[in-house]
Amino acid sequence: MAVVNLKSTAVTNANALPRVQNPRGLADGEVVRAVNALTTITNGDSVGSTYRVGKIKSSDYMDRIRCTTNADMGTTTAADLGLYDLLTHPNGGTVVDADFFASAVSFNAGAIDSDITDEAAAAGGLIANGEKRVWEMLGLSSDPGKEYDVAWTLTGACDGTGSVRTRVYVVR
């Protein structure tokens, strides 16, 4: 074993000579912003149904994602949480990455309150990408300077009815 002394990117940048400016959000970011949405998923909603819960910016740093349900929504109800272009975007609301944040989250186990922050393999998990902005996590070469809709997409048809509270926290 060895004693090590490691620095985060923010500390390394601050200690560099000449000093390297940290991106806002990585150091000295603004207060965390939140999307807080309640969505009702209804018996009979089919696979592929989407539920847009709020907007985030391509320049945001992800902090935390929580999902709460109030009831068992049947035996097959599951959904991905991902990113879509805005409905007003020239792409007309098309999917960017349907399971960017989470895949096949089960809503059929009764009331849940889950932290799904690091569930996503698509985004590399937010731990692995903790110092990246959304556009960097998407693998883009530069910030497109736009907003995305965060949305649930059913991967299992809903055979019950219930509400999903989604809370997405970002740092700007």
Summary of the structure (lengths in Angstrom):
residues: 172
radius of gyration: 18.0
end to end distance: 38.5
largest distance: 61.1
contacts: 527
relative contact order: 0.33
helix: 9%
strand: 42%
